[in-house]
């Protein structure tokens, strides 16, 4: 019986040692916000040039607006109908009713056309 007690004590000591070693490891190094891949693409998109145009809201589907617009020759975007991705802060105070004439600024990103400003005209 004494031998069984020694085995239990040894297992307890080994378990405590292993748990202490694991606890000392911690969660690992923290990465800064600038190192995250999503933030790098957002910063790259913000650095893209913006272009001005005017048009009419054709449809609103969440944060995607379909605009019939006059085009932007500097951007190589001819007049027509295009979908523009946008963000909540851009459309917070903007008119979102189909048929409303708008003036807008946009960027040509890898993911498509992105509205950066939208105002009633």
N, C-alpha and C positions, 0 to 999 in steps of 0.2 A: 504494500500500500504506500509505503514511503517513496518507492520508485515512481509510482503514478503521480504523486504530489510534485516530485522534482520535474517530471515531464511537463506537467501543467504550468508550473512556474516558468520553465524555459520557454514554452510556447507563448505565455503571456508577455514575457520580456521581449521576445522576438517580435511579437505583434506590436507592442508599444514602440519599439525601435523603427519598424517599417512605417507605421503611421506617422511618427515624428519626421522621418525622412521625407515622406510624401507631402506633409504639411509645409515643410521648409521649402519645397520646390516653388510654391506659389502659382499664380495663374499664367505666368510668362510675361514677356515684355509687352508693354502697351504701345500701339502704333498711334502716331499723331493723326489728326483729322486730315492734314494735307497729304498724307501718304496713302489714303484710301483711294482705290481706283475711281469710284464714282465722283469724288470731289475733283480729281484731276481732269475728268472730261467736262465737268461743269465749268471749271476755270478756263479750259481751252475754248469752250463754247462762248463764254463771256468775252473772250478776247477777239472773237470774230467781228468783222465790220457789220454795221446795221444799215438797212436800206429803207427808204420811205416810199409809201404808196397810198392810194386811196381805193375804196371799193365799197361793196355792199355785203352785209352778212347774209349768206345763203342758208346756213344751217349751223346749229350748235349741238355738239355731241360730247358732253362732259367738258374736258379741257382741250377738245379739238374743235376748231372753228373752220367752217368752209366759207371762203370769201370769193366773190366775183370781183376781181380787182383790175386796176389799170396797168399793172405790171411795174417792173423796175428794171430799166435797161442796164443800169450799172451792175445789177446782180445777175443779169442774164436771164431774168424771169419775165417771159412775155405775158401780156394781158390774158386773163382767162379765169378759170376757177381752180383753186387749190385748197388743200387742207393745211392748216397751220396749227402746230402744237403750241400750247400756251401754259401759263402758270396762274395759280389762283390770285397772286398779287397783281398780275397784269389785268385780269378781267374783273377785279373786285369792284371797281367804280366805272366800268365800261358798259356801254349799252350792248345787250346780248340778244336783242330781238331781231329775228330774220327780217330783212328789208330795210334795215337802218343803214344809212351811209356812214362810213367810218374813215378816219385817217389812221394809219398804223405804221409801225416800224417793225422790221423783222430781220432775222439772221438766217443764213443758209448753213445749217449744221449737218453733220454726218447722218443724223437721224431724220432729217427733213427740214422744212421751213418752220421757224419758231418765232412767234410773236413776242416782242419785248415791250410794245406800247400799243394801246388801242384807245382811240377817243372818238366821240361822236363828231360828225362833221357838219 
